[in-house]
Amino acid sequence: MLLSKSCIYGLRASILLAKDESNGFITIRDLSDELNISFHFLTKVLQKLTRSEILESFKGPNGGVKLAKPAEQVTFKEIVISIDGRFYKVDCPLGLPACGELAPCPLHDQWEELNNRIQNMIGSVTLAELSDRQKRGKPNLQFSAQTGS
């Protein structure tokens, strides 16, 4: 897996916040219920996004979280870095420790091209784009009961 479970949850919550951007603060309980994610786990994930100034939080009875800036200005990569610290580039698919430009494995060139495309994608796709796709019914952000995840 390229992304941690925390990062995946943070991305899904951020997409929902982008979808409801005009509604102001949304409670973490509502987000956790909507996404079928543990409230306590999601709270810890969203704290990282708040510390990175991707989210803004408001405490109290009407408290919650919201995006700190427009969804068009938040990239997939910013969220990944704020939660996982960096985007992990997958090493040699054949597991060769010396694989690289000087001693490439048989898949090195294709693998490097794929990694570069992934890096470009995460750096350019915004929460607004992901939210628009979700609004059109493309991805379902909630885990199903069948998967157990």
N, C-alpha and C positions, 0 to 999 in steps of 0.2 A: 504494500500500500504506500502510495506516495505521500498521502496526507494523514495526519493523526485523526483519531475519532473526535478529539476536541476541535480540531480545525474544521472538520466536516460539519459539526454541529454549529460552529460559529458562522460558517458560510451560509448554512440553511437559515439560521436565525436572521442574519443580515439581509438575506434576500427577502424574507418576510417583512422586515422593517422597511426595506426599500419599497415594497409593494404598498405598505400602509404609511408611507412617508408623510402624507398630509394630515394624518390623524394625531400627530404629536406623540407623547410618551405611551408606550405599550408595556404592560406589566410583564415581568419575567414569567410569572405564573401562566399568563395567557399564551406567551410564546412556547413555554414548555408543554402546555396542554395541546396547542395546535400542532406542534412538531412531534409529540409523543416522546419527549426527552426528559430525563430526570431534572427536576427543578434545581436541585443543589448542584448538579454537574453543570448545567447550563449557566447558572449564576457565576460559577468560577470562570467559565469560558468568556462570558460577556464582560467580566471584570478586566480581562486582558485587552479586550477591544476598547474598553473605556479608558484604560491607562494609555493606550496607543492613540487616543483621541479620534477613533473611528466612530465610537458611540459616545453619547452623552447620557448620564444617568441622573435621575431625580429621586431622592428618597422621600418617604412619607406615604400617607394613605393614597394619594393619587400619583404615586411615583411609578417609575418604570425606566425604560431606555428608548432612545431614538437615535437615528443617525446624526452625527455631529456636523456633517456637511452633505451636500446634495449627492444622491446616489450616482450621478454621472461622474462624480469626482473620486469615487472609491473603487479601486481595482481589486480584483480577485487576489492579486499578489500582495497587496497591502494587508489584507485580512490574513492570508497565509503566514506572512512574516510576523504579524503581531501575535499570532497564536503559537506557531511552530518555530519561530525564530528565523527561519529561512525556508526556501523551497528546496527540497531534497532532489538533487539530480540523481537519477538511478545509474548506478555503476554498470560496468560491463555485464551484458545479459548472459554471458557465458561464465561469469565469475572469475575471470582472469585478472589477478591483481596488477599485472604489468601492462594491461591494455591501455593504449593511449595513442597519441599521434606518432610516436616513435616505434611502437610495437603494437599495431592494431590487431584486434581479433577479426575473424571473418565477417562479423556483423557491425564492426565499429562505425563505419561511415553512415550506414542507415540509422543506427542507434543514435549517433550524434545529431543527425538531422532531425530525428523525432524529438529528442530532448530540446533542441533549439526551437522547434515549433511549439512545444509545450511552454517553454519559457516565454516566448513571444505572446502566446495566447493568454497566459495568466497575467501578463503585464499590461495587456490592452483591454481585456474584457472588464466591463464595469458592473457594479451592482444594478444599475439601471437596466442594462441589457439583460442580465439574468432575471431580474424581476419581471421585465416585459415578457420574456419567454414563459415564466411561471404563470403570469396572468393569462396568457393565451392557452393555458392548460397543458403545456408540454411536459414539464417534470412535476411529479408529485413529491413534495418535500417531507412527507410524513412516512416514517417506517411503518411497514405493515405488521400486524400481529403475527403473521405467518413466519416472517424472517427472524423474529426474536431479537432484532437489533434495536 
